[in-house]
């Protein structure tokens, strides 16, 4: 194998590696959005359970694992027990 052939193989491998790295980033963004929406549904369930017990909706977004600082999506529970999950589509990590 000559030096030029070796350089071409390395170039092709570099291009393939770049394509893979860029593709993985898209999957991570999708995973973050799904995670946010799942957390929103869990908060809705917790608020419904709170209403069944105490006849009031608690804002369990304040009690997410890790505290308020871990609520990176800014989810809150409204007065009617609904969760604003509009921030899920613009979630930044």
Backbone as CSV, one residue per row, in Angstrom:
resi,resn,N_x,N_y,N_z,CA_x,CA_y,CA_z,C_x,C_y,C_z
1,UNK,0.863,-1.166,0.000,0.000,0.000,0.000,0.915,1.235,0.000
2,UNK,0.623,2.143,-0.891,1.456,3.344,-0.968,0.976,4.378,0.029
3,UNK,1.763,5.401,0.180,1.427,6.473,1.113,0.148,7.193,0.686
4,UNK,-0.039,7.399,-0.574,-1.246,8.085,-1.062,-2.483,7.238,-0.796
5,UNK,-2.409,5.938,-1.019,-3.546,5.065,-0.719,-3.881,5.103,0.758
6,UNK,-2.877,5.084,1.596,-3.077,5.147,3.040,-3.738,6.461,3.442
7,UNK,-3.301,7.562,2.853,-3.892,8.872,3.156,-5.351,8.925,2.708
8,UNK,-5.679,8.306,1.577,-7.064,8.283,1.102,-7.941,7.468,2.055
9,UNK,-7.445,6.340,2.525,-8.196,5.525,3.481,-8.433,6.297,4.767
10,UNK,-7.442,6.990,5.271,-7.584,7.782,6.485,-8.588,8.916,6.276
11,UNK,-8.562,9.550,5.121,-9.514,10.611,4.795,-10.942,10.081,4.778
12,UNK,-11.143,8.928,4.158,-12.478,8.328,4.107,-12.966,7.978,5.509
13,UNK,-12.103,7.403,6.328,-12.482,7.078,7.711,-12.820,8.332,8.503
14,UNK,-12.096,9.412,8.277,-12.388,10.672,8.949,-13.740,11.223,8.552
15,UNK,-14.070,11.140,7.276,-15.378,11.616,6.804,-16.499,10.772,7.413
16,UNK,-16.329,9.466,7.433,-17.342,8.584,8.040,-17.508,8.864,9.532
17,UNK,-16.411,9.103,10.222,-16.487,9.416,11.655,-17.242,10.724,11.878
18,UNK,-17.011,11.721,11.045,-17.719,13.001,11.173,-19.214,12.822,10.963
19,UNK,-19.599,11.998,9.996,-21.019,11.745,9.744,-21.676,11.077,10.948
20,UNK,-20.995,10.127,11.551,-21.534,9.433,12.722,-21.693,10.387,13.892
21,UNK,-20.703,11.213,14.147,-20.759,12.152,15.273,-21.916,13.136,15.100
22,UNK,-22.110,13.646,13.901,-23.210,14.578,13.660,-24.559,13.880,13.790
23,UNK,-24.651,12.640,13.383,-25.897,11.888,13.499,-26.281,11.613,14.936
24,UNK,-25.326,11.351,15.780,-25.592,11.067,17.190,-26.171,12.290,17.891
25,UNK,-25.723,13.478,17.530,-26.230,14.701,18.143,-27.724,14.861,17.945
26,UNK,-28.245,14.494,16.792,-29.682,14.588,16.525,-30.462,13.638,17.424
27,UNK,-29.939,12.436,17.640,-30.619,11.484,18.514,-30.637,11.973,19.961
28,UNK,-29.589,12.644,20.395,-29.533,13.141,21.766,-30.583,14.222,21.984
29,UNK,-30.761,15.130,21.013,-31.777,16.165,21.143,-33.167,15.555,21.245
30,UNK,-33.433,14.534,20.445,-34.724,13.859,20.495,-34.930,13.201,21.857
31,UNK,-33.894,12.594,22.399,-33.986,11.961,23.712,-34.277,12.958,24.813
32,UNK,-33.675,14.142,24.749,-33.940,15.177,25.746,-35.397,15.617,25.705
33,UNK,-35.939,15.764,24.492,-37.337,16.190,24.366,-38.289,15.132,24.920
34,UNK,-38.020,13.867,24.622,-38.856,12.777,25.127,-38.756,12.701,26.648
35,UNK,-37.565,12.888,27.177,-37.375,12.875,28.628,-38.172,13.992,29.296
36,UNK,-38.159,15.156,28.686,-38.906,16.296,29.222,-40.405,15.999,29.248
37,UNK,-40.921,15.464,28.144,-42.354,15.168,28.075,-42.752,14.066,29.056
38,UNK,-41.868,13.095,29.266,-42.135,12.045,30.240,-42.185,12.625,31.651
39,UNK,-41.260,13.514,31.954,-41.256,14.173,33.265,-42.535,14.989,33.456
40,UNK,-42.987,15.655,32.395,-44.225,16.435,32.477,-45.414,15.535,32.799
41,UNK,-45.488,14.361,32.163,-46.594,13.430,32.434,-46.525,12.922,33.881
42,UNK,-45.308,12.668,34.380,-45.157,12.228,35.770,-45.620,13.314,36.737
43,UNK,-45.303,14.564,36.411,-45.743,15.666,37.262,-47.267,15.793,37.255
44,UNK,-47.885,15.583,36.095,-49.340,15.622,36.019,-49.960,14.539,36.893
45,UNK,-49.366,13.355,36.872,-49.869,12.257,37.710,-49.709,12.584,39.195
46,UNK,-48.567,13.149,39.550,-48.328,13.516,40.947,-49.303,14.610,41.399
47,UNK,-49.581,15.570,40.520,-50.527,16.639,40.865,-51.931,16.069,41.040
48,UNK,-52.309,15.117,40.190,-53.630,14.487,40.315,-53.735,13.714,41.623
49,UNK,-52.662,13.021,41.986,-52.658,12.294,43.258,-52.747,13.260,44.428
50,UNK,-52.072,14.396,44.319,-52.137,15.402,45.372,-53.559,15.951,45.504
51,UNK,-54.224,16.160,44.366,-55.593,16.676,44.400,-56.534,15.651,45.020
52,UNK,-56.331,14.382,44.700,-57.172,13.335,45.272,-57.004,13.250,46.784
53,UNK,-55.798,13.529,47.245,-55.520,13.421,48.681,-55.900,14.690,49.443
54,UNK,-55.465,15.865,48.928,-55.608,17.111,49.690,-56.577,18.115,49.068
55,UNK,-57.211,17.747,47.942,-58.124,18.635,47.240,-57.439,19.923,46.763
56,UNK,-56.139,19.824,46.488,-55.374,20.950,45.936,-54.244,20.396,45.081
57,UNK,-53.874,21.145,44.062,-52.780,20.714,43.185,-51.459,21.251,43.715
58,UNK,-50.536,20.342,44.011,-49.208,20.751,44.468,-48.297,20.913,43.262
59,UNK,-47.356,21.830,43.342,-46.398,22.040,42.259,-45.193,21.145,42.495
60,UNK,-45.307,19.892,42.066,-44.240,18.926,42.280,-43.014,19.205,41.425
61,UNK,-43.099,20.161,40.517,-41.913,20.515,39.722,-40.805,21.003,40.644
62,UNK,-41.185,21.566,41.792,-40.193,22.041,42.753,-39.475,20.893,43.461
63,UNK,-40.030,19.695,43.367,-39.476,18.561,44.096,-38.865,17.500,43.187
64,UNK,-38.532,17.886,41.967,-37.879,16.942,41.075,-36.557,16.487,41.683
65,UNK,-36.123,15.307,41.305,-34.856,14.789,41.820,-33.760,15.831,41.611
66,UNK,-33.133,16.241,42.661,-32.077,17.242,42.571,-32.565,18.645,42.898
67,UNK,-33.860,18.789,43.143,-34.385,20.103,43.510,-34.720,20.966,42.300
68,UNK,-35.082,22.212,42.582,-35.517,23.142,41.552,-34.432,23.363,40.512
69,UNK,-33.177,23.374,40.929,-32.089,23.603,39.985,-31.996,22.488,38.938
70,UNK,-32.521,21.306,39.250,-32.486,20.190,38.315,-33.647,20.233,37.325
71,UNK,-34.606,21.129,37.524,-35.749,21.274,36.630,-35.314,22.134,35.449
72,UNK,-34.469,21.561,34.586,-33.849,22.336,33.520,-34.823,22.760,32.443
73,UNK,-36.027,22.205,32.447,-36.997,22.579,31.423,-37.952,23.666,31.902
74,UNK,-37.930,23.992,33.173,-38.822,25.021,33.694,-40.273,24.573,33.768
75,UNK,-40.514,23.287,34.015,-41.879,22.776,34.109,-42.552,23.276,35.379
76,UNK,-43.819,23.624,35.276,-44.599,24.013,36.440,-45.981,23.386,36.340
77,UNK,-46.646,23.264,37.485,-48.001,22.734,37.531,-48.941,23.910,37.722
78,UNK,-49.928,24.027,36.819,-50.891,25.129,36.890,-51.923,24.914,37.975
79,UNK,-52.759,25.918,38.180,-53.788,25.860,39.218,-54.803,24.756,38.954
80,UNK,-54.949,24.359,37.687,-55.892,23.299,37.348,-55.230,21.930,37.250
81,UNK,-53.952,21.832,37.615,-53.246,20.562,37.622,-52.558,20.219,36.325
82,UNK,-52.668,21.076,35.307,-51.985,20.801,34.048,-50.533,21.255,34.133
83,UNK,-49.692,20.593,33.367,-48.267,20.903,33.351,-47.948,21.615,32.054
84,UNK,-47.260,22.754,32.162,-46.840,23.444,30.933,-45.616,22.735,30.383
85,UNK,-45.810,21.965,29.321,-44.692,21.242,28.735,-44.251,21.865,27.417
86,UNK,-44.629,23.119,27.169,-44.199,23.810,25.964,-42.695,24.012,25.919
87,UNK,-42.072,24.025,27.089,-40.617,24.204,27.149,-39.891,22.954,26.665
88,UNK,-40.586,21.839,26.536,-39.937,20.589,26.131,-39.371,20.672,24.724
89,UNK,-40.027,21.384,23.836,-39.543,21.436,22.457,-38.376,22.373,22.305
90,UNK,-38.158,23.248,23.304,-37.027,24.177,23.246,-36.051,23.910,24.366
91,UNK,-36.080,22.675,24.906,-35.205,22.326,26.032,-33.747,22.440,25.618
92,UNK,-32.991,23.129,26.440,-31.555,23.235,26.164,-30.797,22.549,27.263
93,UNK,-29.751,21.858,26.877,-28.973,21.118,27.875,-27.687,21.808,28.151
